[in-house]
């Protein structure tokens, strides 16, 4: 009886935490269902490369491996974006969300770049993905 009561309370607590997490991260959850409207076209990749050179290369480097000239001054080295899992494991919408909103030392770009420019960056980053041999 006591075990059943504890189990119910534990499940209730877990449900509250889960619902609370989804509520506070609802925009991130919704982003997971967005797809890249450019579908990674060659033109989008080319536009993304230009945006990358102006805004991202200094920290993430030319090949998106996190070795840009400014990365040495950062508290934490930028991630190797060539190793990001492909959708559905790591959706394009999450990548666009992180570009727009930033995280930790990554600044938010939503007030500087348009949504179309952010999707072009997603296309460029995806073009840099390391393919298994």
Order of alpha helices (4+ residues) and beta strands (2+ residues): alpha-alpha-alpha-alpha-alpha-alpha
